[in-house]
């Protein structure tokens, strides 16, 4: 049985529309939620920086790669007419390099968010899901999972050994 919000319940009672049509009108009006169970909900946060460390000929080198944006990915576990109950899945980090031309993307699971459930009320704030999905689908340089990534004090460090340097312009 589909639950309707308090804004679309009178529509069901006063019109010949069925429950599904009322739900669709409520979604269009911005009163009801549209994601289904198993869908993904995205939350954007600004991050700090990503640094690169590598060792060439016995010498250690390091540099700042760029500034980060974190997109936390949550899976919809349950939904009510006006909210989502979600579970944290992972975070996608998008790193805009200092030259503003190259953009890198990698995945990380934050320990402090792992396994956490959270409720979101998308109709109370501006819903930017469409824009975040568009942003995630843009073409970025993907940093493979084989790269060792450490997280400390809000910054990421990519530890590149000799085999991983082929993925980066040196």
Secondary structure, DSSP 8 states (H G I E B T S, - for coil): -----HHHHHHHHHSS--HHHHHHHHHHHTSS----TT-EEEEEEEEEEEEEEEEETTEEEEEEEEEEEEEEEEEEEEE-SS-EEEEEEEEEEEEEETTSS-EEEEEE--TTTTT-EEEE-GGGS---HHHHHHHHTS--EE--TTSEEEEETTEEEEEE-GGGGGGS--
